[in-house]
Amino acid sequence: MATARDLRDWIALLEREGELVRVSAEVDPKLEVTEIVDRTVRADGPALLFENPKGSGIPLLINQFGTEKRMCLAFGVESLDDIAAKLGDILEMQPPDGLAAKVRGLKTLKSIADSRPKVVKRGASQEVVLRGDEVDLGRLPVQTCWPGDAGPFITLPAVITRDPRTGQRNVGMYRMQVLSPRSTAMHWQIHKDGRADYLFTEGRMEVAVALGLDPISAYSASAPLPKHIDEFMMAGFLRGEPLELVKGVTVDLEVPAHAEIVLEGYVEKDEELAIEGPFGDHTGYYTPAEQFPVFNVTAITMRKDAIYPSIVVGKPPQEDAWLGKATERIFLPAVKMTVPEIVDYDLPVAGAFHNLCIVSIKKAFPGHAKKVMHAIWGLGMLSLTKGIVVVDEHVDVHDYAQVMFYVGANVDPKRDVVITEGPLDHLDHAPTLQFVGGKIGIDATAKGPLEGTREWPPEIEMSDEVRDLVDRRWAEYGLGLTVPVAGNGRISQSSRRVLRH
Ligand SMILES: Cc1cc2nc3c(=O)[nH]c(=O)nc-3n(C[C@H](O)[C@H](O)[C@H](O)COP(=O)(O)O)c2cc1C
């Protein structure tokens, strides 16, 4: 399946698939859009294109990522695991054995090399150029999402910076509170790469912000890639087509040629920090006001008939659930690369992704579950995970009732609970100190004698013969039910269903 080249292509695809509704009524980006979207997301509803946002001539697109189906459409796959398989092929590349393997290996390497963004001379994102006094962020239909928000926030930006030491690009999704017609706050949190670039910069740091990208490039800004990997290169690899970039008009940075809108500007290291927030966040709470750098806008460039993209975060589930689920699936091969005994993992949407990780493992030795907990607490952004539940490989980590069953059945809290401490998500309000606090790991695997237990009882299962017999004779019993799948004592309540509640 081909992926969308830009936001328009994406909107056209969504419309063809019956996945987008145009709203022609005038709707206020202040609170009203949020209430409509909140209801739409919870009903598994369509993407919405508000054609007449109050106070702006620019339409607002929202809920483009709000269902699993749309996320798969965005990536041109049947299931999100297919994306992981594509990346997994690269991670698992072995020295080739024989000519056919060499050719395959070369093809894979070529597709990586071909993913690098291409710089072109002209881009639709610069059809209109507004500089200096012409810059007015008030033209954009920026949402004030929740009643307690400090003001309007740009919520779906791809923020482009460079590492001053290496010149390497970083793209991150960091919300931006509009402070004045020509400035915003830049909310890169303490663990993020954009902030690292800022800390290494002396004096002025150029920044560009792309709004309204093809869905894969927009997603890639939210992907927790290692610092040295260019998010736009990953986007090119996943799109099967490199991104085209153009030189900024007021900054020495390259910006997506196909973006709807680009904000160019700078962050001055010596400028007084702004008070940012409160903001109703994906934690389901307002994050309190805090100090963040000011982004000064030197130019707005855009298409003649630009479309502004937005997203609402709040009490889960919201639209960002599927951005997070895409990351969970896409990064599974990389997680397995480092911790190969991991079979699968699930970051429940209701756990705001960093609060809980359920992981299944091929347990091979005493204390193995605890080894895996510590590995996760040392792994990239997963290191911020507050709670980890480890189950055996046959448990479906996406089936929360099954997980709950094994937590209840297999855990001796005195023996199987690990309490430790470490870094926590910037926005977590529960720990006594910001950024650091307690962590909990629960080992819900079956225990062996070397773990100091009595004999572990077998799990209840019906024999294959009797199951086959009942399958064959089902109609004879006259129960009037289609043959239910043999349960095997399994509880089933899939995460997909939980997500929709
Ligand atoms: C909708 C949305 C909004 C986000 N807002 C922020 C934010 O305001 N600040 C932040 O540091 N991370 C935010 N994130 C998470 C980052 O985008 C994510 O951690 C990403 O990996 C950061 O890029 P980096 O690793 O290059 O720093 C947001 C993610 C999503 C999906």
The ligand as a Tripos MOL2 file, in Angstrom:
@<TRIPOS>MOLECULE
LIG
   31    33     1     0     0
SMALL
NO_CHARGES

@<TRIPOS>ATOM
      1 C1          0.8950   14.7930   20.9030 C.3       1 LIG1
      2 C2          2.2230   14.7530   21.5710 C.ar      1 LIG1
      3 C3          2.6640   15.8330   22.2990 C.ar      1 LIG1
      4 C4          3.8970   15.8090   22.9300 C.ar      1 LIG1
      5 N1          4.3110   16.9080   23.6410 N.ar      1 LIG1
      6 C5          5.5440   16.9070   24.1950 C.ar      1 LIG1
      7 C6          6.0220   18.0660   24.8570 C.ar      1 LIG1
      8 O1          5.3390   19.0770   24.9750 O.2       1 LIG1
      9 N2          7.2830   18.0350   25.3570 N.ar      1 LIG1
     10 C7          8.0930   16.9380   25.2470 C.ar      1 LIG1
     11 O2          9.2420   16.9740   25.6830 O.2       1 LIG1
     12 N3          7.6420   15.8020   24.6580 N.ar      1 LIG1
     13 C8          6.3960   15.7720   24.1170 C.ar      1 LIG1
     14 N4          5.9480   14.6540   23.4750 N.ar      1 LIG1
     15 C9          6.7990   13.4490   23.4400 C.3       1 LIG1
     16 C10         7.9400   13.6320   22.4580 C.3       1 LIG1
     17 O3          7.4750   14.0460   21.2140 O.3       1 LIG1
     18 C11         8.7340   12.3430   22.2980 C.3       1 LIG1
     19 O4          9.3050   12.0270   23.5460 O.3       1 LIG1
     20 C12         9.8040   12.4320   21.2410 C.3       1 LIG1
     21 O5         10.5190   11.2220   21.2070 O.3       1 LIG1
     22 C13        10.7640   13.5620   21.5210 C.3       1 LIG1
     23 O6         11.7370   13.6280   20.5200 O.3       1 LIG1
     24 P1         13.2760   13.5770   20.9000 P.3       1 LIG1
     25 O7         13.5210   12.1750   21.4230 O.co2     1 LIG1
     26 O8         13.9660   13.8180   19.6020 O.co2     1 LIG1
     27 O9         13.5080   14.6210   21.9100 O.co2     1 LIG1
     28 C14         4.7110   14.6620   22.8340 C.ar      1 LIG1
     29 C15         4.2630   13.5530   22.1060 C.ar      1 LIG1
     30 C16         3.0260   13.5880   21.4800 C.ar      1 LIG1
     31 C17         2.5760   12.3950   20.6980 C.3       1 LIG1
@<TRIPOS>BOND
     1     1     2 1
     2     2     3 ar
     3     2    30 ar
     4     3     4 ar
     5     4     5 ar
     6     4    28 ar
     7     5     6 ar
     8     6     7 ar
     9     6    13 1
    10     7     8 2
    11     7     9 ar
    12     9    10 ar
    13    10    11 2
    14    10    12 ar
    15    12    13 ar
    16    13    14 ar
    17    14    15 1
    18    14    28 ar
    19    15    16 1
    20    16    17 1
    21    16    18 1
    22    18    19 1
    23    18    20 1
    24    20    21 1
    25    20    22 1
    26    22    23 1
    27    23    24 1
    28    24    25 2
    29    24    26 1
    30    24    27 1
    31    28    29 ar
    32    29    30 ar
    33    30    31 1
@<TRIPOS>SUBSTRUCTURE
     1 LIG1         1 GROUP 0 **** ****
